[in-house]
Amino acid sequence: MSIRFWGLKNCDSCRAALKAIANAGIEVDVSDVRNDAMPADLLSRILVAHGADQVINRRSTTWRGLDEAARNSDPVALLQAHPALMKRPLILLENGDSYVGWTPQAKAALGLEQG
């Protein structure tokens, strides 16, 4: 199994996920949401699959710093302008399934113990 992983290197959830994935011997292609621009079509697909409420981190410092106009803008454009707003990690499986966050569902899909 190999996966595509979008995250931030200084994100605790991303570090925990990458450690567990590496320990399981899963091949992972890591991309940084700040340094490696996420394609608009990928963002659109993730937003359709999971919904903006599950993809955009509305508790973040970045979100709190945005004005109402920015908060109400197109979610794809918003995430491209402020990539750290995305809940992390984003895990893409070979079969097309995707997971937002290091959740029990993401762990189960990778065959990892929950916890």
Buried (B, 14 or more C-beta within 10 A) or exposed (E): BEBBBBBBEEBEBBBEBBEBBEEBEBEBEBBBBBEEEBEEEBBBBBBEBBEBEBBBBEEBEBBEEBEEEBEEEEBBEBBBEBBBBBBBBBBBBEEEEBBBBBBEEBBEBBEBEEE
